Amino acid sequence: MTAVLRGALARFRFSLVALQWAGNLLALLLAAAWLQIPDSHAWQFAFSMISAAVLVIGFCWLQVLTFSRVRPISQPATLWLRILSFALVATLWYLLVQWISSGSNTIPDYAYLWNSKLSPGMRITFSPARVMIALNILLDGIICALTALLLPIAIALSNEGLAHPSWKDATRPWRRILYWVAVFLFCIIASQFTAALVSWTPGKGVSGQVISVAARLAIAWTTDVLLWCLLLALTGAWMESPSPPAKEIPAPS
């Protein structure tokens, strides 16, 4: 455990945090600006498609650069192959998350159905509202587990590409209970803290509200980035193969 902490602290640097903080913020701002591009003319539509491709490639390059700092290797694959590998894993994660999240649309139906099949006393204990909360927590837990499964793979492929990935290193964190605890803690703290901070509305007046929103978003963004970089640093450390025990040199007779 001490070696993992030392390895994580060696990776958790200011440059890593600054890269993720500024790079992802710039990607979000550019994505918001891209939504404002009109498409009434053919050249505008073409410019929109080209700029979208550039944004996606730039975002993937940012993550590949970050992952290469989390788990540097001596001979990484070519950059285009690493970007493509990360894009495939990110696309798989996104599609699965969308599919899992779509189940939330039917949660109220299942909650009322299951509640109707219970006895009168159990209906009060397991009310539809409580059942819906439990099912939403279950879906969030499945998404966290999916993230935990794909994150080490994304880090490995972002360095080695699809040609010769080190699956042994990519799956090594799965056997660490603390890795799963770290991922679930990150998901819970990041989601709950961000939601609570954004929904909190202190201050009075228009100017006070604007300053409050800007400050709360900045705090939430910085906290989430710090937690994300810490999780990446720990994951990179857990992916390293354990050092063999040192052999004892027999004392001279």
C-alpha positions in Angstrom: 0.0 0.0 0.0 2.9 2.4 0.8 4.4 1.8 -2.7 1.0 2.5 -4.3 0.7 5.8 -2.4 4.2 6.8 -3.4 3.5 6.0 -7.0 0.2 7.9 -6.9 1.8 11.0 -5.3 4.5 10.9 -7.9 1.9 11.1 -10.7 -0.4 13.5 -8.9 1.4 16.7 -10.0 0.3 20.3 -10.6 0.9 19.9 -14.4 -1.5 17.0 -14.5 -4.2 18.9 -12.7 -3.7 22.1 -14.7 -3.8 20.1 -18.0 -7.2 18.5 -17.0 -8.6 21.7 -15.5 -7.8 24.0 -18.4 -8.0 21.5 -21.2 -11.4 20.1 -20.3 -12.8 23.6 -19.6 -11.6 24.7 -23.0 -13.2 21.7 -24.6 -16.5 22.5 -22.9 -16.4 26.1 -24.0 -15.6 25.2 -27.6 -18.4 22.6 -27.6 -20.8 25.3 -26.4 -19.6 27.6 -29.1 -20.0 24.8 -31.7 -23.7 24.5 -30.8 -24.1 28.1 -32.0 -22.8 27.5 -35.5 -25.7 27.9 -38.0 -26.3 25.2 -40.6 -28.7 27.0 -43.1 -26.1 26.9 -45.9 -24.0 24.0 -47.2 -20.7 25.6 -46.3 -21.9 26.2 -42.7 -22.9 22.6 -42.4 -19.6 21.5 -43.7 -17.8 23.8 -41.3 -19.9 22.4 -38.5 -19.0 18.8 -39.3 -15.2 19.6 -39.7 -15.1 21.6 -36.5 -17.0 18.8 -34.7 -14.4 16.3 -35.9 -11.6 18.6 -34.7 -13.2 19.0 -31.3 -13.5 15.2 -30.9 -9.9 14.5 -31.9 -8.7 17.4 -29.7 -10.6 16.0 -26.7 -9.3 12.5 -27.3 -5.7 13.8 -27.7 -6.1 15.7 -24.4 -7.1 12.5 -22.6 -4.3 10.4 -24.3 -1.8 13.0 -23.2 -3.1 12.9 -19.6 -3.1 9.1 -19.5 0.4 9.0 -20.8 1.5 11.1 -17.9 -0.3 8.8 -15.5 1.3 5.7 -16.8 4.3 6.5 -18.9 5.9 3.7 -20.9 9.2 3.6 -22.8 7.8 2.8 -26.3 4.3 4.1 -26.8 2.3 3.4 -29.9 1.9 6.0 -32.6 -0.2 9.0 -31.6 -3.1 8.3 -34.1 -3.4 4.7 -32.9 -3.5 5.8 -29.3 -6.2 8.4 -30.1 -8.2 5.9 -32.0 -7.9 3.3 -29.2 -9.1 5.8 -26.6 -12.0 7.0 -28.8 -13.2 3.4 -29.1 -13.2 2.8 -25.4 -14.8 6.2 -24.7 -17.5 5.5 -27.3 -18.2 2.1 -25.8 -18.5 3.7 -22.3 -20.8 6.4 -23.6 -23.1 4.0 -25.4 -23.4 1.7 -22.4 -24.0 4.6 -20.1 -26.8 5.9 -22.3 -28.3 2.4 -22.5 -28.2 2.0 -18.7 -29.5 5.5 -18.0 -32.5 4.8 -20.3 -33.8 2.5 -17.7 -34.6 5.4 -15.5 -37.5 6.2 -17.7 -39.3 3.0 -16.6 -38.4 3.2 -12.9 -41.7 4.9 -11.9 -43.7 2.2 -13.6 -41.8 -0.6 -11.9 -41.9 1.2 -8.5 -45.7 1.5 -8.6 -46.1 -2.0 -9.9 -43.9 -3.6 -7.2 -45.5 -1.5 -4.5 -49.0 -2.7 -5.6 -48.0 -6.3 -5.1 -46.9 -5.8 -1.5 -49.0 -6.2 1.6 -50.6 -3.0 3.0 -48.0 -2.7 5.8 -45.1 -3.2 3.4 -46.5 -0.7 1.0 -45.9 2.0 3.6 -42.3 0.9 4.2 -41.5 0.4 0.6 -43.3 3.3 -0.9 -43.0 4.1 -4.6 -40.8 7.1 -3.8 -38.3 4.9 -1.8 -38.3 2.2 -4.5 -37.5 4.8 -7.1 -34.6 6.1 -5.0 -33.3 2.6 -4.6 -33.5 1.8 -8.3 -31.8 5.1 -9.2 -29.0 4.3 -6.8 -28.7 0.8 -8.4 -28.4 2.4 -11.9 -25.7 4.8 -10.6 -23.8 1.9 -9.0 -23.9 0.0 -12.3 -22.5 3.0 -14.1 -19.7 3.4 -11.5 -18.9 -0.3 -11.9 -18.7 0.1 -15.7 -16.4 3.1 -15.3 -14.2 1.1 -13.0 -13.9 -1.7 -15.5 -13.1 0.5 -18.5 -10.8 3.1 -17.0 -7.7 0.9 -16.7 -8.3 -0.4 -20.2 -8.6 3.2 -21.5 -5.3 4.1 -19.8 -3.5 1.0 -21.2 -4.8 1.5 -24.8 -4.0 5.2 -24.7 -0.3 4.3 -24.3 0.0 1.0 -26.2 -2.8 1.2 -28.7 -4.8 -1.8 -30.0 -1.8 -3.6 -31.4 -0.1 -5.1 -28.3 -2.1 -3.9 -25.2 -0.9 -5.1 -21.8 -4.1 -6.7 -20.6 -2.5 -8.0 -17.5 -1.6 -4.5 -16.4 -5.1 -3.2 -17.5 -6.9 -5.8 -15.3 -4.6 -5.6 -12.3 -6.6 -2.8 -10.6 -9.7 -5.0 -10.8 -8.2 -7.3 -8.1 -7.7 -4.4 -5.7 -10.7 -3.8 -3.4 -9.4 -0.3 -2.7 -9.5 0.5 -6.4 -13.3 -0.2 -6.4 -13.7 1.8 -3.2 -11.8 4.8 -4.8 -14.0 4.7 -8.0 -17.2 4.5 -6.1 -16.1 7.3 -3.7 -15.2 9.5 -6.6 -18.6 8.9 -8.3 -20.5 9.6 -5.1 -18.5 12.7 -4.0 -18.3 14.2 -7.4 -22.0 13.8 -8.2 -23.4 14.6 -4.8 -21.1 17.5 -4.0 -21.5 19.1 -7.4 -25.3 18.8 -7.2 -25.5 20.2 -3.7 -23.2 23.1 -4.6 -24.9 24.0 -7.8 -28.4 23.9 -6.2 -27.4 26.0 -3.3 -28.4 29.7 -4.0 -26.9 32.1 -1.5 -26.8 35.9 -2.0 -29.5 38.4 -3.0 -29.9 40.5 -6.1 -28.9 39.8 -9.6 -25.2 40.7 -9.2 -25.0 38.5 -6.0 -26.6 35.6 -7.8 -24.2 35.9 -10.8 -21.1 36.0 -8.5 -22.5 33.1 -6.5 -23.1 31.0 -9.6 -19.6 31.7 -11.0 -18.0 30.9 -7.6 -19.9 27.7 -7.0 -19.3 26.4 -10.5 -15.5 27.2 -10.1 -15.4 25.4 -6.8 -17.3 22.4 -8.1 -15.2 22.2 -11.3 -11.9 22.4 -9.4 -13.0 19.8 -6.9 -14.1 17.4 -9.5 -10.9 17.8 -11.5 -8.8 17.2 -8.3 -10.7 14.0 -7.5 -10.5 12.8 -11.1 -6.7 13.4 -11.3 -6.3 11.7 -7.9 -8.3 8.7 -9.2 -6.1 8.6 -12.3 -2.9 8.7 -10.3 -4.1 5.9 -8.0 -5.2 3.8 -11.0 -1.9 4.3 -12.7 -0.1 3.2 -9.6 -2.3 0.1 -9.2 -1.6 -0.9 -12.8 2.1 -1.2 -12.2 3.4 -4.7 -11.6 4.6 -5.3 -8.1 8.3 -5.3 -7.5 9.8 -8.7 -6.8 11.0 -9.2 -3.2 14.7 -8.6 -2.7 16.8 -11.7 -2.2 18.6 -11.9 1.0 22.4 -12.2 0.6 23.7 -15.0 2.9 26.2 -13.8 5.4 29.8 -15.0 4.8 30.7 -18.0 6.9 
